[in-house]
Amino acid sequence: MIRMLGAAVDIFRLRQYFNVITRTREIVEGVRDDGSLVVAAGRALARQPFEPGRSRPSVNPFPPLASRPSRGLQDRRIGVVATGGSGALASIVGVARAFEETGIRPAVISLCSGSALFGFPVAAGLSAAEVAAFSLALRPEDYIDVAWTRLGGLVPRAGRGFGGVIEGDRIEATYRRLLGDRRLGDLQIPAYAPIWSVEHNRVDYLGPATHPDVPVARAVHMAIALPLFLQPVPFDDEHWCDGGIVDIFPVHPVVDIEQPCDGVVAVNGFYPPGFAGEDASGWERRRWSILYAASQVRTCQQIQLARENLKRLEAVTEVAMVEPVPYDKVRGAGFYLQFLDNREWAEFMRQGRVAGRAALARLDRAQRRGSRTAARRRHA
């Protein structure tokens, strides 16, 4: 009995309880305030009989390519680091479009969770317009396969083998149709994403320098396998999930694995601007105060690591951070809504293009200032 009590009140388990409490509150509030989550879930979980396999028209969310070559960024290594954030990270496609208009190609792309859906195809050599057309034509049945067998066996099997409501095999098959047998070592732009081992509670980074033989479609699958939402993915005798649950802003590939960058466009699609924490002021005066304290406990470690990673990146290169999509789009239940329903992705892509152009312009000015300063020093 004492041992069971000790396990129940273990300090690390308390954070897990807070996670459950907070997620439940957020989803309930999301359903109460906006029924679109229920509608999107219904569309995703069951193909409607009156729209069997209906295809969507090809959509190009961008205006005609407006080439504006950047003098300051030519021959410079400019990287991209993106957070997770579900479908809000469709904005990465717009950032890629901004790179195309500037006349440069990213030197390295570090992705996380939802941004892997859009960033890996860009790294494989597809244009922003091609990735946009693929993403916006997706239907729920193209990437959502509910684990009905596992769910049906939860009680008889006492939950053995269950790790997520969605299997995830369908999304891998969909990306394999797009990317074929390309492997991470074949990428035209080095791209990485963190993954987390269930067995050993450690983070690794999928990419050409670390796991060149992993198919890109499998990398996308592993990168988004959020525990309890998508089933963990077997690989090298372990089961792997979305590494964003630990490292939501993965700078390690850019700082430690690939060659140094002269500048980085940082895309935040998960936390408030600048990785600010949620404001829970007055939590102690609210009904069920513990629910609001719990939300801060749930995110405290992850957001602090993101801040530290941002400082680490800024210490070694010029950083232009952008937040193309308003935070409330992915807050709480919005995180799941933007995965289940892609109808806003086109707008996110357009916002990403605008933000990406502004970020590259800032880096261009910084590089030219640096060049002028270096020239003056040489002639002093």
C-alpha positions as CSV (number, residue, x, y, z in Angstrom):
1,M,0.0,0.0,0.0
2,I,2.8,2.4,0.9
3,R,4.6,1.6,-2.3
4,M,1.4,2.2,-4.3
5,L,0.8,5.5,-2.6
6,G,4.4,6.6,-3.2
7,A,4.1,5.9,-6.9
8,A,0.8,7.8,-7.1
9,V,2.2,11.0,-5.5
10,D,5.6,10.8,-7.2
11,I,6.6,14.4,-8.0
12,F,7.1,13.6,-11.7
13,R,3.7,11.9,-11.9
14,L,2.1,15.0,-10.5
15,R,3.0,16.9,-13.7
16,Q,1.4,14.1,-15.8
17,Y,-1.8,14.5,-13.8
18,F,-1.7,18.3,-14.4
19,N,-1.3,17.5,-18.1
20,V,-4.5,15.4,-18.2
21,I,-6.4,18.0,-16.2
22,T,-5.3,20.9,-18.4
23,R,-5.8,19.1,-21.7
24,T,-9.3,18.1,-20.6
25,R,-10.2,21.6,-19.6
26,E,-8.8,23.1,-22.8
27,I,-10.8,20.6,-25.0
28,V,-14.0,21.1,-23.1
29,E,-13.6,24.9,-23.3
30,G,-12.8,24.6,-27.0
31,V,-15.9,22.5,-27.7
32,R,-18.1,24.8,-25.6
33,D,-16.8,28.0,-27.3
34,D,-16.4,26.7,-30.8
35,G,-18.2,23.6,-32.1
36,S,-15.9,23.4,-35.2
37,L,-13.7,21.0,-33.4
38,V,-16.6,18.5,-33.1
39,V,-17.5,19.0,-36.7
40,A,-13.9,18.5,-37.9
41,A,-13.5,15.4,-35.7
42,G,-16.7,14.0,-37.2
43,R,-15.4,14.6,-40.7
44,A,-12.1,13.1,-39.9
45,L,-13.3,10.0,-38.1
46,A,-15.9,8.9,-40.6
47,R,-16.1,9.5,-44.4
48,Q,-19.6,11.0,-45.0
49,P,-21.7,8.8,-47.3
50,F,-22.8,11.8,-49.4
51,E,-19.2,12.8,-50.3
52,P,-17.3,9.6,-51.0
53,G,-13.7,10.3,-51.9
54,R,-14.5,13.8,-53.1
55,S,-11.3,15.4,-54.4
56,R,-10.5,19.1,-53.8
57,P,-9.5,21.4,-56.6
58,S,-5.8,22.3,-56.9
59,V,-5.2,25.5,-55.0
60,N,-2.2,27.9,-55.3
61,P,-2.4,30.3,-52.3
62,F,0.4,32.5,-53.7
63,P,0.5,35.4,-56.2
64,P,2.8,35.0,-59.2
65,L,6.4,34.6,-58.2
66,A,7.9,38.0,-57.6
67,S,11.6,37.6,-57.8
68,R,13.5,40.1,-55.6
69,P,17.1,38.8,-55.3
70,S,18.8,39.8,-52.1
71,R,22.3,41.3,-52.4
72,G,23.1,40.9,-48.8
73,L,22.1,37.2,-48.6
74,Q,23.8,35.9,-51.8
75,D,26.4,33.3,-50.9
76,R,25.3,33.4,-47.3
77,R,24.1,30.4,-45.3
78,I,20.6,31.1,-44.1
79,G,18.8,28.5,-42.1
80,V,15.2,27.9,-40.9
81,V,14.3,26.7,-37.4
82,A,10.6,26.0,-36.8
83,T,8.5,25.0,-33.8
84,G,5.7,22.5,-33.8
85,G,2.1,23.8,-33.9
86,S,0.0,21.4,-35.9
87,G,-1.5,22.7,-39.1
88,A,-0.5,26.3,-38.3
89,L,3.0,25.4,-39.5
90,A,1.6,25.4,-43.0
91,S,3.1,28.8,-42.7
92,I,6.5,27.1,-43.4
93,V,5.4,26.7,-47.0
94,G,4.9,30.5,-47.2
95,V,8.4,31.0,-45.7
96,A,9.8,28.7,-48.4
97,R,8.0,30.8,-51.0
98,A,9.7,33.9,-49.6
99,F,13.1,32.2,-50.0
100,E,12.3,31.5,-53.6
101,E,11.4,35.1,-54.2
102,T,14.6,36.2,-52.6
103,G,16.6,34.0,-54.9
104,I,18.2,31.8,-52.2
105,R,17.7,28.3,-50.8
106,P,17.8,27.5,-47.1
107,A,21.1,26.0,-46.0
108,V,19.4,23.8,-43.4
109,I,15.9,23.4,-42.0
110,S,15.2,22.3,-38.4
111,L,11.7,21.1,-38.0
112,C,9.5,19.9,-35.2
113,S,6.2,18.1,-35.0
114,G,3.7,19.8,-37.3
115,S,6.3,21.7,-39.3
116,A,7.7,18.3,-40.5
117,L,4.5,17.9,-42.5
118,F,5.4,20.8,-44.7
119,G,9.2,21.3,-44.3
120,F,10.4,17.8,-45.3
121,P,8.8,18.0,-48.8
122,V,10.4,21.5,-49.2
123,A,13.8,19.9,-48.2
124,A,13.2,17.1,-50.7
125,G,13.2,19.7,-53.5
126,L,9.5,20.4,-54.1
127,S,8.6,24.0,-54.8
128,A,6.5,25.9,-52.3
129,A,3.6,25.9,-54.9
130,E,3.9,22.1,-55.2
131,V,3.9,21.5,-51.4
132,A,0.9,23.9,-51.1
133,A,-1.0,22.0,-53.8
134,F,-0.3,18.7,-52.1
135,S,-1.2,19.9,-48.6
136,L,-4.4,21.7,-49.5
137,A,-5.7,18.8,-51.6
138,L,-5.5,16.4,-48.6
139,R,-8.7,15.0,-47.2
140,P,-9.0,13.6,-43.7
141,E,-9.0,10.0,-45.0
142,D,-5.6,10.6,-46.6
143,Y,-3.9,11.0,-43.3
144,I,-6.2,9.9,-40.5
145,D,-6.6,6.2,-39.8
146,V,-8.3,5.6,-36.4
147,A,-6.9,2.6,-34.5
148,W,-10.3,0.9,-34.2
149,T,-8.8,-2.5,-33.5
150,R,-6.6,-1.2,-30.7
151,L,-9.5,0.8,-29.2
152,G,-11.8,-2.2,-29.4
153,G,-9.2,-4.2,-27.5
154,L,-8.5,-1.7,-24.8
155,V,-10.5,-3.5,-22.1
156,P,-10.0,-7.2,-23.2
157,R,-6.2,-6.6,-23.7
158,A,-6.0,-4.3,-20.6
159,G,-4.6,-1.5,-22.8
160,R,-1.5,-3.5,-24.0
161,G,0.0,-2.0,-27.1
162,F,-2.1,1.1,-27.1
163,G,-0.3,4.3,-27.6
164,G,-2.5,6.5,-29.7
165,V,-6.0,7.0,-31.2
166,I,-4.6,7.3,-34.7
167,E,-2.4,4.6,-36.2
168,G,-0.4,6.9,-38.5
169,D,0.4,4.4,-41.2
170,R,-1.9,6.3,-43.6
171,I,-0.1,9.6,-43.4
172,E,3.2,7.7,-44.1
173,A,1.6,6.1,-47.2
174,T,0.3,9.5,-48.4
175,Y,3.8,11.1,-48.1
176,R,5.4,8.1,-49.7
177,R,3.1,8.7,-52.8
178,L,4.4,12.2,-52.9
179,L,8.1,11.6,-52.1
180,G,8.6,8.0,-53.3
181,D,11.5,6.2,-51.8
182,R,13.6,9.3,-51.0
183,R,15.7,8.9,-47.9
184,L,17.0,11.6,-45.6
185,G,20.4,11.3,-47.1
186,D,18.8,12.2,-50.5
187,L,17.4,15.6,-49.4
188,Q,18.4,18.6,-51.4
189,I,18.3,20.7,-48.3
190,P,19.5,19.1,-45.0
191,A,16.5,18.8,-42.7
192,Y,16.1,17.5,-39.2
193,A,13.4,16.8,-36.7
194,P,13.5,15.6,-33.0
195,I,12.0,12.3,-32.0
196,W,11.6,10.9,-28.5
197,S,12.2,7.3,-27.4
198,V,9.5,5.8,-25.2
199,E,11.7,3.0,-23.9
200,H,14.7,5.1,-22.9
201,N,13.2,8.6,-22.5
202,R,15.7,10.3,-24.7
203,V,15.7,12.6,-27.7
204,D,17.4,12.0,-31.1
205,Y,17.3,14.0,-34.3
206,L,16.3,12.5,-37.6
207,G,18.3,14.0,-40.5
208,P,20.9,13.3,-43.2
209,A,23.9,13.4,-40.9
210,T,22.3,11.2,-38.2
211,H,20.0,8.7,-40.0
212,P,20.6,9.1,-43.8
213,D,18.8,5.8,-44.6
214,V,15.5,6.6,-43.1
215,P,12.8,7.2,-45.7
216,V,11.5,10.8,-45.6
217,A,7.9,9.5,-45.4
218,R,8.8,7.5,-42.3
219,A,10.6,10.6,-40.8
220,V,7.4,12.6,-41.2
221,H,5.4,9.9,-39.5
222,M,7.8,9.7,-36.6
223,A,8.1,13.4,-36.2
224,I,4.3,13.9,-35.6
225,A,3.6,10.8,-33.6
226,L,2.2,12.7,-30.6
227,P,1.6,10.4,-27.6
228,L,-2.0,9.3,-27.1
229,F,-2.9,11.0,-30.4
230,L,-0.8,9.0,-32.8
231,Q,0.6,5.6,-32.2
232,P,4.4,5.5,-31.5
233,V,6.5,4.3,-34.5
234,P,8.9,1.3,-34.2
235,F,12.5,2.0,-35.2
236,D,15.8,0.4,-34.2
237,D,14.2,-1.8,-31.5
238,E,12.5,1.2,-29.9
239,H,9.2,3.1,-30.2
240,W,9.5,6.8,-31.2
241,C,7.2,9.7,-30.8
242,D,7.2,13.4,-31.6
243,G,10.3,14.9,-30.0
244,G,8.5,18.3,-29.7
245,I,7.1,17.1,-26.4
246,V,10.6,17.8,-25.1
247,D,12.3,20.1,-27.6
248,I,9.7,22.3,-29.3
249,F,12.3,24.7,-30.8
250,P,15.1,22.4,-32.0
251,V,18.3,24.5,-32.6
252,H,20.7,21.6,-32.1
253,P,20.8,20.5,-35.8
254,V,21.7,24.1,-36.8
255,V,24.1,24.9,-34.0
256,D,25.8,21.5,-33.5
257,I,25.3,19.2,-36.5
258,E,25.4,21.3,-39.7
259,Q,27.9,24.0,-40.7
260,P,27.3,27.4,-39.0
261,C,24.7,29.7,-40.5
262,D,25.1,33.4,-41.2
263,G,21.5,34.0,-40.3
264,V,18.3,32.1,-39.3
265,V,14.6,32.6,-39.9
266,A,12.9,31.3,-36.7
267,V,9.2,30.4,-37.0
268,N,7.2,30.2,-33.8
269,G,3.8,28.6,-34.3
270,F,3.2,27.1,-30.9
271,Y,3.8,29.6,-28.1
272,P,2.9,33.3,-27.6
273,P,5.2,35.8,-29.4
274,G,8.8,35.6,-28.2
275,F,8.1,32.4,-26.3
276,A,6.4,34.4,-23.6
277,G,4.5,32.3,-21.1
278,E,0.7,32.4,-20.7
279,D,-0.5,35.1,-18.3
280,A,-2.2,33.4,-15.4
281,S,-2.3,36.4,-13.2
282,G,-5.2,36.2,-10.7
283,W,-5.3,32.4,-11.0
284,E,-5.8,32.1,-7.2
285,R,-9.1,34.1,-7.4
286,R,-10.7,32.0,-10.1
287,R,-13.0,29.1,-9.5
288,W,-11.1,25.8,-9.5
289,S,-7.8,27.7,-9.2
290,I,-5.7,24.6,-9.5
291,L,-6.8,24.1,-13.2
292,Y,-5.1,27.4,-14.1
293,A,-2.0,26.6,-12.1
294,A,-1.9,23.2,-13.7
295,S,-1.7,24.8,-17.2
296,Q,1.5,26.6,-16.2
297,V,3.1,23.5,-14.7
298,R,2.3,21.6,-17.9
299,T,4.3,23.9,-20.1
300,C,7.0,25.3,-17.8
301,Q,9.9,23.0,-18.8
302,Q,9.2,23.0,-22.5
303,I,8.8,26.7,-22.9
304,Q,11.9,27.4,-20.8
305,L,14.0,25.1,-23.0
306,A,12.7,27.0,-26.0
307,R,13.8,30.3,-24.5
308,E,17.2,28.9,-23.7
309,N,17.5,27.5,-27.2
310,L,16.6,30.9,-28.7
311,K,19.4,32.5,-26.6
312,R,21.8,29.8,-27.8
313,L,20.9,30.5,-31.4
314,E,21.2,34.2,-31.0
315,A,24.6,33.8,-29.5
316,V,26.0,32.3,-32.6
317,T,24.1,33.9,-35.5
318,E,21.7,36.6,-36.5
319,V,18.1,35.6,-35.8
320,A,14.9,37.0,-37.3
321,M,11.9,35.5,-35.5
322,V,8.4,35.5,-37.0
323,E,5.0,34.4,-35.7
324,P,2.9,34.2,-38.9
325,V,-0.2,32.6,-37.2
326,P,-1.9,34.1,-34.2
327,Y,-1.3,32.1,-31.1
328,D,-5.0,31.6,-30.4
329,K,-5.2,29.5,-33.6
330,V,-3.3,26.7,-31.9
331,R,-4.1,27.3,-28.3
332,G,-5.9,24.5,-26.5
333,A,-8.3,22.7,-28.7
334,G,-7.1,24.7,-31.7
335,F,-4.0,22.5,-31.9
336,Y,-6.2,19.5,-32.8
337,L,-8.6,21.4,-34.9
338,Q,-5.8,22.7,-37.2
339,F,-4.6,19.1,-37.7
340,L,-8.1,17.7,-38.4
341,D,-9.2,20.5,-40.7
342,N,-6.9,22.1,-43.4
343,R,-9.3,24.8,-44.6
344,E,-7.2,27.6,-43.0
345,W,-3.9,26.3,-44.2
346,A,-3.9,28.4,-47.4
347,E,-4.2,31.5,-45.3
348,F,-1.5,30.4,-43.0
349,M,0.8,29.9,-46.0
350,R,0.0,33.4,-47.2
351,Q,0.8,34.8,-43.8
352,G,4.1,32.8,-43.8
353,R,5.1,34.3,-47.1
354,V,4.6,37.8,-45.8
355,A,6.4,37.1,-42.5
356,G,9.2,35.3,-44.3
357,R,9.8,38.2,-46.7
358,A,10.0,40.6,-43.8
359,A,12.4,38.3,-41.9
360,L,14.7,37.8,-44.9
361,A,14.7,41.6,-45.4
362,R,15.9,42.0,-41.8
363,L,18.6,39.5,-42.3
364,D,19.6,41.2,-45.5
365,R,20.0,44.5,-43.8
366,A,22.0,42.9,-41.0
367,Q,24.3,41.2,-43.4
368,R,25.0,44.4,-45.3
369,R,25.6,46.3,-42.1
370,G,28.1,43.6,-41.1
371,S,29.8,43.7,-44.5
372,R,30.2,47.5,-44.2
373,T,31.6,47.2,-40.7
374,A,34.1,44.6,-41.7
375,A,35.2,46.7,-44.7
376,R,35.8,49.7,-42.5
377,R,37.8,47.6,-40.1
378,R,40.0,46.4,-42.9
379,H,40.7,49.9,-44.1
380,A,41.2,51.4,-40.6
